[in-house]
């Protein structure tokens, strides 16, 4: 899927094609987060899109109780209507996504492009995909079971469970499911975004919820409560990804009972980087137990821990409890608060996740992070001597990355430009190289000028 951006924040124009591993590079305030949040909003598949042609499905559902859909025919017949519907609805979703007044994003626009090859691959993948109806039962509001979905051999069968369900509700649910299918996403997938603000949010999320709930309670009990203040409380002051991350943290006391197939990757981060384990009590309070602590050691409250321990909690919890095959993991600045050696370790874990079936999107300012990705790309080439180097530096086979799996983009001068992936070197990120070269040049000149000055004094 290719996404075109126009007039979005600092981005005047540019395109991104998502890959298994997608990397954004660029200076501060160059638009990386605008693009990240927009893609997050698309992949979450919860914008209220409704396709007109779904009315035909609803009519047959109401008459027969079932409707059998051929995915290939869907793509062929309704491709343009689906794309136009998503683009139009998503433009209306921008103010909510970014938590701003509509006038700020009035000119913002995205356009979606699906190549015939991409659609063919999606159809082929869906033909090999089987899904049980028992795990996709929809409940909306106070209504009872509405419909279930069965998918096998490229066919999707909608089964109506509640004949009293309104056409509006059915159109909304079926449109969202077709949105999933058209994007080639698993019907139950996860999209998880770790924002750059995560360290502070991890500490204060309970206070943020408590203050808001207290104000809302006061508004209900006090008839003299200012209407302008009430509107301010209810207004979307956070971006959608920030609100979702707050909600994720607020739910950890219940979701901690879920188990993910990616637990072992969380253990790698805990063992190699944070050097300890997290503990969550029944009230959702987060504690940390260092690996070298004694048995009688009291768990440390999260706010008392290092910025590394605070900043990696969300990623570790997601991998332990929420990550699903085919889901998207998005991280704004994975290098945040990390020593260069740990930045390299995070890069290696993320590649392991890609090789284990997750899609990863990151924005980074770290040369260490990008250079480690390049090491993994080069070693995958399996050249003479590669095996010895792999053993020497401790790289595992599941850390090696095929260059076709990764795409990188430079955000600069109000544009998004693809970064060339050199066949031998990997990502050529000149935005870092220029800074490093200028730093080396200035350091050398300062040093040698200082030495010359000392010699003249002597």
C-alpha positions as CSV (number, residue, x, y, z in Angstrom):
1,X,0.0,0.0,0.0
2,X,1.3,3.4,-1.0
3,X,0.1,6.5,0.9
4,X,0.5,10.0,-0.5
5,X,0.5,12.9,1.9
6,X,-0.4,16.5,1.0
7,X,-0.4,19.6,3.3
8,X,-0.2,17.6,6.5
9,X,1.5,19.7,9.2
10,X,5.1,20.4,7.9
11,X,4.7,17.8,5.1
12,X,3.8,19.5,1.8
13,X,4.0,16.4,-0.2
14,X,5.5,12.9,-0.1
15,X,4.7,9.2,-0.4
16,X,5.3,6.1,1.8
17,X,5.0,2.5,0.8
18,X,4.7,0.3,3.9
19,X,7.1,-2.7,4.2
20,X,7.7,-5.3,6.8
21,X,10.1,-2.9,8.4
22,X,9.6,0.8,7.7
23,X,12.0,3.5,9.0
24,X,11.5,7.3,9.1
25,X,14.6,9.5,9.4
26,X,14.8,13.3,9.6
27,X,15.4,16.4,11.7
28,X,13.0,17.5,14.5
29,X,9.7,19.1,13.3
30,X,10.1,17.5,9.8
31,X,6.8,15.7,9.8
32,X,7.7,12.2,10.9
33,X,5.1,12.0,13.7
34,X,2.4,13.4,11.4
35,X,3.0,10.6,9.0
36,X,3.3,8.0,11.9
37,X,0.0,9.1,13.4
38,X,-1.8,9.1,10.1
39,X,-0.7,5.6,9.3
40,X,-1.7,4.5,12.8
41,X,-5.2,5.9,12.2
42,X,-5.5,4.0,8.9
43,X,-4.2,0.7,10.2
44,X,-6.5,0.8,13.3
45,X,-9.4,0.4,10.9
46,X,-11.8,2.2,13.3
47,X,-12.7,5.2,11.3
48,X,-16.5,5.2,10.6
49,X,-16.3,4.3,6.9
50,X,-19.5,3.1,5.2
51,X,-19.6,1.8,1.7
52,X,-22.8,2.2,-0.3
53,X,-22.5,-1.2,-2.1
54,X,-22.9,-2.8,1.3
55,X,-26.6,-2.1,1.1
56,X,-26.8,-5.0,-1.4
57,X,-25.2,-7.3,1.1
58,X,-27.6,-6.2,3.8
59,X,-30.7,-6.8,1.6
60,X,-29.7,-10.4,1.0
61,X,-28.7,-10.9,4.7
62,X,-32.1,-9.7,5.8
63,X,-33.8,-12.0,3.3
64,X,-31.7,-15.2,3.6
65,X,-29.7,-14.7,6.8
66,X,-26.4,-15.2,5.1
67,X,-24.3,-13.7,2.3
68,X,-21.3,-15.3,0.6
69,X,-18.7,-12.9,-0.7
70,X,-15.9,-13.7,-3.1
71,X,-12.8,-11.6,-2.2
72,X,-11.4,-11.5,-5.7
73,X,-14.8,-10.2,-7.1
74,X,-14.9,-7.6,-4.3
75,X,-11.5,-6.3,-5.3
76,X,-12.3,-6.3,-9.0
77,X,-15.8,-4.7,-8.7
78,X,-15.5,-2.2,-5.8
79,X,-11.8,-1.3,-5.6
80,X,-12.3,2.4,-6.5
81,X,-15.4,2.8,-4.3
82,X,-13.5,1.3,-1.3
83,X,-10.4,3.5,-1.8
84,X,-12.5,6.7,-2.4
85,X,-14.6,5.9,0.6
86,X,-11.6,5.5,2.9
87,X,-9.9,8.6,1.6
88,X,-13.0,10.8,2.1
89,X,-13.8,9.4,5.5
90,X,-10.2,9.7,6.7
91,X,-10.0,13.4,5.8
92,X,-13.0,14.0,8.1
93,X,-11.2,12.0,10.8
94,X,-8.0,14.2,10.8
95,X,-9.2,16.7,13.5
96,X,-10.0,13.8,15.9
97,X,-6.8,11.9,15.1
98,X,-4.6,14.9,15.9
99,X,-6.9,16.5,18.5
100,X,-7.1,19.9,16.8
101,X,-9.6,22.3,15.3
102,X,-10.7,21.3,11.8
103,X,-9.3,24.5,10.4
104,X,-5.8,23.4,11.2
105,X,-6.0,20.3,9.0
106,X,-8.4,21.7,6.5
107,X,-6.1,21.2,3.5
108,X,-4.6,17.9,4.7
109,X,-5.1,15.0,2.3
110,X,-4.1,11.4,1.9
111,X,-4.4,9.3,-1.2
112,X,-4.1,5.5,-1.3
113,X,-2.7,3.3,-4.0
114,X,-2.8,-0.5,-4.3
115,X,-0.9,-2.0,-7.2
116,X,-2.4,-5.0,-9.0
117,X,0.5,-7.1,-7.7
118,X,-0.3,-6.0,-4.1
119,X,-4.0,-6.9,-4.6
120,X,-3.1,-10.2,-6.2
121,X,-0.8,-11.1,-3.2
122,X,-3.5,-10.1,-0.8
123,X,-6.1,-12.3,-2.6
124,X,-3.6,-15.2,-2.7
125,X,-2.9,-14.8,1.0
126,X,-6.6,-14.6,1.9
127,X,-7.2,-17.9,0.0
128,X,-4.9,-19.6,2.4
129,X,-6.5,-17.9,5.3
130,X,-9.1,-19.6,7.4
131,X,-11.1,-18.0,10.2
132,X,-13.5,-19.3,12.7
133,X,-16.8,-17.5,13.2
134,X,-16.8,-18.2,16.9
135,X,-14.1,-15.6,17.6
136,X,-15.6,-12.8,15.5
137,X,-19.0,-12.1,17.1
138,X,-20.0,-8.5,17.1
139,X,-21.6,-6.7,20.0
140,X,-22.4,-3.0,19.5
141,X,-23.8,-0.8,22.3
142,X,-26.7,-2.5,24.1
143,X,-27.6,-4.8,21.1
144,X,-27.1,-8.5,21.4
145,X,-25.1,-10.7,19.0
146,X,-25.4,-9.1,15.5
147,X,-23.5,-11.3,13.0
148,X,-20.6,-13.7,12.7
149,X,-18.1,-14.1,9.9
150,X,-16.5,-17.2,8.4
151,X,-13.6,-17.0,6.0
152,X,-12.1,-19.8,4.0
153,X,-10.6,-20.3,0.5
154,X,-11.0,-16.6,-0.4
155,X,-14.7,-16.6,0.5
156,X,-16.2,-14.6,3.3
157,X,-19.6,-15.6,4.7
158,X,-21.6,-13.1,6.8
159,X,-24.2,-14.8,9.0
160,X,-26.9,-12.5,10.5
161,X,-27.7,-13.4,14.1
162,X,-30.1,-10.7,15.0
163,X,-32.8,-9.8,12.4
164,X,-33.8,-6.7,14.3
165,X,-30.4,-5.1,13.7
166,X,-30.7,-1.8,11.9
167,X,-29.4,-1.4,8.4
168,X,-27.2,1.5,9.7
169,X,-25.5,-0.8,12.2
170,X,-25.0,-3.6,9.7
171,X,-23.6,-1.2,7.1
172,X,-21.1,0.1,9.7
173,X,-19.9,-3.3,10.8
174,X,-19.7,-5.0,7.4
175,X,-17.9,-1.9,5.9
176,X,-15.3,-2.1,8.7
177,X,-14.7,-5.8,8.0
178,X,-14.3,-5.2,4.3
179,X,-11.9,-2.4,5.2
180,X,-9.8,-5.0,7.0
181,X,-9.9,-7.5,4.2
182,X,-9.1,-4.9,1.5
183,X,-6.0,-3.8,3.5
184,X,-4.9,-7.4,3.7
185,X,-5.0,-7.2,7.5
186,X,-5.9,-10.1,9.8
187,X,-9.5,-9.8,10.9
188,X,-8.3,-9.6,14.5
189,X,-5.1,-7.6,14.3
190,X,-3.3,-5.2,16.7
191,X,-1.9,-1.8,15.9
192,X,0.1,-0.5,18.8
193,X,2.0,2.8,18.9
194,X,4.5,3.8,21.5
195,X,4.6,7.6,21.5
196,X,7.7,9.7,22.2
197,X,5.9,10.9,25.3
198,X,5.6,7.4,26.8
199,X,8.1,7.9,29.7
200,X,6.0,10.7,31.2
201,X,2.6,9.0,30.4
202,X,3.7,5.8,32.1
203,X,4.2,7.7,35.3
204,X,1.2,10.0,35.3
205,X,-1.5,8.1,33.5
206,X,-3.5,7.4,36.7
207,X,-3.4,11.0,37.7
208,X,-4.5,12.1,34.2
209,X,-7.5,9.8,34.4
210,X,-8.4,10.7,38.0
211,X,-8.4,14.4,37.4
212,X,-10.6,14.1,34.3
213,X,-13.0,11.8,36.1
214,X,-13.2,14.1,39.1
215,X,-14.0,17.1,36.9
216,X,-16.7,15.1,35.0
217,X,-18.2,14.0,38.3
218,X,-18.2,17.6,39.5
219,X,-19.9,18.6,36.3
220,X,-22.7,16.1,36.9
221,X,-23.3,17.1,40.5
222,X,-23.0,20.9,40.1
223,X,-25.6,22.6,38.1
224,X,-23.6,25.8,38.2
225,X,-20.6,24.1,36.6
226,X,-19.3,26.3,33.8
227,X,-20.4,25.0,30.4
228,X,-17.2,26.3,28.9
229,X,-15.1,24.3,31.5
230,X,-17.2,21.2,30.8
231,X,-16.5,21.6,27.1
232,X,-12.9,21.9,27.8
233,X,-12.9,18.7,29.9
234,X,-14.7,16.8,27.2
235,X,-12.7,18.2,24.3
236,X,-10.1,16.0,22.6
237,X,-6.9,17.6,24.0
238,X,-4.8,14.6,23.1
239,X,-4.0,13.0,19.8
240,X,-5.8,9.7,19.1
241,X,-2.5,7.7,19.6
242,X,-1.9,9.4,22.9
243,X,-5.5,8.7,24.1
244,X,-5.2,5.1,23.0
245,X,-1.9,4.7,24.9
246,X,-3.5,6.2,28.0
247,X,-6.3,3.7,27.6
248,X,-3.8,0.9,27.1
249,X,-2.2,1.7,30.4
250,X,-5.5,2.1,32.2
251,X,-6.4,-1.4,31.2
252,X,-3.2,-3.2,32.2
253,X,-4.7,-4.7,35.4
254,X,-7.1,-6.8,33.2
255,X,-5.1,-7.4,30.1
256,X,-2.2,-8.7,32.1
257,X,-4.0,-12.0,32.1
258,X,-3.8,-12.3,28.3
259,X,-0.8,-14.2,26.8
260,X,1.0,-13.4,23.6
261,X,3.1,-15.6,21.3
262,X,5.8,-12.9,21.5
263,X,6.6,-13.3,25.2
264,X,10.1,-14.5,24.6
265,X,11.0,-11.2,22.8
266,X,9.8,-9.3,25.9
267,X,12.1,-11.5,28.0
268,X,15.1,-10.6,25.8
269,X,14.5,-6.9,26.4
270,X,14.1,-7.5,30.1
271,X,17.2,-9.7,30.4
272,X,19.5,-7.7,28.1
273,X,18.4,-4.1,28.6
274,X,16.3,-3.3,31.6
275,X,17.8,-6.1,33.7
276,X,14.7,-7.0,35.6
277,X,11.0,-7.7,35.5
278,X,7.8,-5.6,35.9
279,X,5.1,-6.4,38.3
280,X,1.5,-5.1,38.2
281,X,-0.8,-5.2,41.2
282,X,-4.6,-5.5,41.2
283,X,-5.0,-1.8,41.0
284,X,-2.9,-1.4,37.9
285,X,0.1,0.1,39.7
286,X,3.4,-0.7,38.0
287,X,6.5,-1.9,39.9
288,X,10.0,-3.1,38.8
289,X,12.2,-5.8,40.3
290,X,15.9,-5.7,39.3
291,X,17.4,-9.0,38.3
292,X,20.2,-8.7,40.9
293,X,17.9,-8.0,43.8
294,X,17.6,-10.3,46.8
295,X,14.5,-12.4,47.6
296,X,13.4,-9.9,50.3
297,X,13.8,-6.9,48.0
298,X,10.7,-4.7,47.8
299,X,9.5,-3.9,44.2
300,X,10.4,-0.4,43.1
301,X,7.5,1.9,42.0
302,X,7.9,2.8,38.4
303,X,8.4,6.5,39.1
304,X,11.5,5.6,41.2
305,X,13.1,3.7,38.3
306,X,15.5,4.8,35.5
307,X,14.2,6.4,32.3
308,X,15.1,3.2,30.5
309,X,12.9,1.1,32.7
310,X,10.0,3.6,32.4
311,X,10.3,4.0,28.7
312,X,10.4,0.3,27.8
313,X,7.5,-0.8,30.0
314,X,4.9,-0.3,27.2
315,X,6.8,-2.3,24.6
316,X,7.5,-5.2,27.0
317,X,3.9,-5.4,28.2
318,X,2.6,-5.3,24.6
319,X,4.9,-8.1,23.6
320,X,3.9,-10.2,26.6
321,X,0.1,-9.8,26.4
322,X,-1.2,-8.1,23.3
323,X,0.9,-8.7,20.2
324,X,-0.7,-10.8,17.5
325,X,0.7,-12.3,14.3
326,X,0.4,-9.8,11.4
327,X,-0.1,-6.8,13.8
328,X,1.7,-3.5,13.5
329,X,4.2,-2.2,16.1
330,X,4.9,1.5,15.7
331,X,7.5,3.3,17.8
332,X,8.3,7.0,17.8
333,X,12.0,7.1,18.7
334,X,12.9,3.6,19.8
335,X,16.3,4.9,21.0
336,X,14.7,7.1,23.6
337,X,16.8,7.3,26.8
338,X,18.9,4.3,25.7
339,X,22.7,3.9,25.8
340,X,24.1,3.4,22.3
341,X,24.7,-0.3,23.0
342,X,21.1,-0.7,24.1
343,X,19.9,1.1,21.0
344,X,21.7,-1.6,18.9
345,X,20.0,-4.3,21.0
346,X,16.6,-2.8,20.4
347,X,17.2,-2.7,16.7
348,X,18.1,-6.4,16.8
349,X,15.0,-7.3,18.7
350,X,12.8,-5.4,16.3
351,X,14.3,-7.3,13.4
352,X,13.5,-10.6,15.3
353,X,9.9,-9.4,15.6
354,X,9.7,-8.7,11.9
355,X,11.1,-12.2,11.1
356,X,8.5,-13.6,13.5
357,X,5.5,-12.0,11.7
358,X,5.0,-8.5,13.1
359,X,5.2,-5.4,11.0
360,X,7.4,-2.6,12.4
361,X,7.3,1.1,11.8
362,X,9.8,3.4,13.5
363,X,10.9,7.0,13.4
364,X,14.5,7.6,14.6
365,X,17.2,10.1,15.2
366,X,19.8,7.5,16.0
367,X,22.7,6.7,13.8
368,X,23.5,3.8,16.1
369,X,20.1,2.3,15.4
370,X,20.3,2.6,11.6
371,X,23.9,1.3,11.5
372,X,22.9,-1.8,13.4
373,X,20.1,-2.4,11.0
374,X,22.7,-2.1,8.2
375,X,24.8,-4.7,9.9
376,X,21.9,-7.1,10.0
377,X,21.1,-6.4,6.3
378,X,24.8,-7.0,5.2
379,X,25.1,-10.2,7.2
380,X,22.0,-11.6,5.6
381,X,23.8,-11.6,2.2
382,X,25.7,-14.7,3.4
383,X,29.0,-13.6,1.7
384,X,32.3,-15.5,2.3
385,X,33.3,-14.9,5.9
386,X,29.8,-13.8,7.0
387,X,29.2,-16.8,9.3
388,X,32.5,-16.2,11.1
389,X,31.6,-12.5,11.7
390,X,28.2,-13.4,12.8
391,X,29.6,-15.8,15.5
392,X,32.3,-13.3,16.4
393,X,29.8,-10.5,17.2
394,X,27.0,-12.6,18.6
395,X,24.4,-12.1,15.9
396,X,21.6,-14.7,15.7
397,X,20.1,-16.1,12.5
398,X,16.7,-14.7,13.3
399,X,18.3,-11.2,13.6
400,X,19.3,-11.0,9.9
401,X,17.2,-8.9,7.7
402,X,16.5,-9.2,4.0
403,X,16.9,-5.9,2.3
404,X,13.6,-6.4,0.4
405,X,11.8,-6.4,3.8
406,X,12.9,-2.8,4.7
407,X,12.1,0.6,3.4
408,X,13.4,4.0,4.7
409,X,12.3,7.6,4.2
410,X,13.9,11.0,4.7
411,X,11.7,13.8,6.0
412,X,13.4,17.1,5.0
413,X,12.4,20.4,3.3
414,X,8.7,19.7,3.8
415,X,9.0,16.5,1.7
416,X,9.2,12.8,2.2
417,X,11.9,11.2,0.0
418,X,12.7,7.5,-0.2
419,X,16.2,6.7,1.1
420,X,18.3,4.5,-1.2
421,X,19.0,1.1,0.2
422,X,22.5,0.3,-1.1
423,X,22.9,-3.4,-2.1
424,X,26.0,-3.7,0.0
425,X,25.7,-1.1,2.8
426,X,22.0,-0.9,3.5
427,X,20.3,2.4,4.5
428,X,22.3,5.4,3.3
429,X,21.1,8.0,5.8
430,X,23.0,11.1,4.7
431,X,21.1,13.1,7.3
432,X,23.2,11.4,10.0
433,X,26.4,11.2,7.9
434,X,26.5,14.9,7.3
435,X,26.2,15.7,11.0
436,X,28.8,13.2,12.0
437,X,31.2,14.5,9.3
438,X,30.7,18.1,10.3
439,X,31.2,17.2,14.0
440,X,34.5,15.3,13.2
441,X,35.7,18.2,11.0
442,X,35.0,20.8,13.7
443,X,36.4,18.7,16.5
444,X,39.6,18.0,14.5
445,X,40.0,21.7,13.6
446,X,39.4,22.8,17.2
447,X,41.9,20.2,18.6
448,X,44.7,20.9,16.1
449,X,44.3,24.7,16.4
450,X,44.5,24.3,20.2
451,X,47.7,22.2,19.8
452,X,49.2,24.8,17.5
453,X,48.4,27.5,19.9
454,X,50.1,25.6,22.7
455,X,53.3,25.0,20.6
456,X,53.5,28.8,19.9
457,X,53.3,29.5,23.6
458,X,56.0,26.9,24.3
